[in-house]
Amino acid sequence: MPDIEMLEVGARDGLQNESVLFTTSQKLELIGRALDAGVRRLEATSFVNPKLVPQMADADAVAAGLPRREGVIYIGLVLNKRGALRAIEAGMDEVGAVCAATDGFSSRNQGMSSDASLAMCCEVVRLARTQGRRAQITISTAFGCPFDGEVDPSRVVEMARSAAAAGPVEVAIADTIGVASPAEVAALVQRVAVAIKPLPVRVHFHNTRNTGLANVWAAVQAGARIVDASLGGIGGCPFAPRATGNVPTEDVAYMLQRSGYRTGLDLERLIASARWLAGAMGRDVPGMLSRAGAFPKTSPDAVAI
Ligand code: ZN
């Protein structure tokens, strides 16, 4: 096991918030490239209403085309029980259930209250487990809500405690709109880690206000062991139209590896994938390592890939 497990979310959170629509085969290529770079756990798609999220309308086709490799775990994200049933039917290894810390966000995103979204997540975890699948819970808007504003950390801690009792493999706290600061992250990760012990804490950051990498660092120092990231940092933020996306996988991997953490990822392959992604999207990606290159170079032709 690597010191820090990096969970690739580019094919779901990344593409979901991009205006460029990828074909199913492009998505599968992205996933294949992530696997080639050492990723072993990734969000492959989400099972949501295709009318609301057209980027994920091919969820079943993506699921059917996933390369089966030893030790790889594919996650299907869901916002309700119906989605969970679809994810299980489609053969996903793991169901990722999402709730929100605020009523403002959960009512608009999921058509239910925050409490109801948490109850749904717990039900989804139990359902997945009875079907022999892994399951996890993500608490979105854990650091701030575009509708309700500031979020009380104690609310998130109590939600995490309840979520952990349902039997997921982990509980994640997500800065859905990219407003968190490192001090807030450190404090909340520490409290959630205690509340859900012995389950691990996963973190999910958007680089909307350029605090993404600092937040990852703060989270890791505070005890988080699983970090979401997207190749190239694609994704944007639906509530901040000109914002960048998730923290970039290759930039996070560089920061962690140069700091002595093992991630199990191959930087040069990540860089090559980010450049491929930029080509496929027809624009630069936000991640910076694919522009600057790794240091030190691991092969003489590394920059020419
Ligand atoms: Zn996200």
Boltz pocket constraint, residues with backbone or C-beta under 6 A from the ligand:
constraints:
  - pocket:
      binder: B
      contacts: [[A, 13], [A, 174], [A, 175], [A, 176], [A, 204], [A, 206], [A, 246]]
      max_distance: 6.0
